[in-house]
Amino acid sequence: MASPLKPSSPPASLVEEDVETSEASGGLPVIKWSVRQFRQLMTSIRIPDEYGAIYPKDGETTADAPVGVKLFSKFFVLGNFWLSLTVFMAELLEYYRIHISQLSPLGMVRARHFEYYFRSQNIEPTLENFWRFYQLHVQLGFYSF
């Protein structure tokens, strides 16, 4: 099995999104960033063309995205996320019965921070330890901790 490529960390300024909400999509933030920023992100995190990543249409929100996996750019920019999920992240998503596209960027950051901190202390991250620090919350249809 080929090992996945770990992306370089994209600069936080790569995806500068203006926050505006759409009434048509239940008050979710409208996606506002340039095609250039999208292409830079795809290059910096090494997303192959065959994955079919698409640039959203003007004024779309995550609720408007086509069926399939939807990922926030902030997962990569702020959450140090890459597409090979760890066993801990897979267990976390499975336990809460949520799809990764339902997790807010802040939820991803918190879960990854927990995992990285525990690993840095030579402690295996477990769901039992995660529950000691975090509770699942939902807002506007997206989950966080």
Secondary structure by P-SEA (a helix, b strand, c coil): cbbbbbcccccccccbbbbbbbccccccccccccaaaaaaaaaaaccccccbbbbbccccccccccccbbbbccccccccccccccaaaaaaaaaaccccccccaaaaaaaaaaaaaaaaacccccaaaaaacbbbbbccccccc
